[in-house]
């Protein structure tokens, strides 16, 4: 895994963002809630942020409400082989969120990709109940979004993160959303502003997953 996949909040100084990202990466290797120590399930939503003492923590569903500030959500850990295979085919080490529940978001994503057959990436709002309510919280000034990559019809990867509210409304462009997904998956470095995202999107213009 790449430590840069664990995104620190953009309002932190660059050096501190690197420190926080590395700390989240090290905590994730334990595959346990860093607040209570409980082992995390393969499909369990998680959240990264600062605890009440200002220390970096990765919390499971058990302790998300004990985080004083949340800035990354949907971090995944060890996965069943079938899900891991989809992740590898989708170009990431593992999906940022595993969803075994047949929620309305699955049908919505399926229909959207059927109606947009030339698209491989989608950005949308979270559905009620899609993520734990506490996990859907992000730092002040940020808004949680979901990024979806369709690997093959019926096989999709998704992750959630908070983006600066000033970035919205966001242009529904395949290259832009592809680039943002790569950042979330840790294959590209974190972005400080929209100008960097637009520059990165040029790399993915016309490219299919």
Secondary structure as UniProt FT lines:
FT   HELIX           3..5
FT   TURN            10..11
FT   HELIX           14..28
FT   TURN            29..31
FT   TURN            34..36
FT   TURN            42..43
FT   STRAND          47..51
FT   TURN            52..53
FT   STRAND          56..59
FT   TURN            61..63
FT   HELIX           64..66
FT   STRAND          67..73
FT   HELIX           81..89
FT   TURN            90..91
FT   HELIX           104..115
FT   TURN            117..118
FT   STRAND          121..124
FT   TURN            128..130
FT   TURN            133..136
FT   TURN            140..141
FT   STRAND          142..152
FT   TURN            153..154
FT   STRAND          155..164
FT   HELIX           165..167
FT   HELIX           174..184
FT   TURN            185..186
FT   HELIX           194..204
FT   TURN            205..206
//
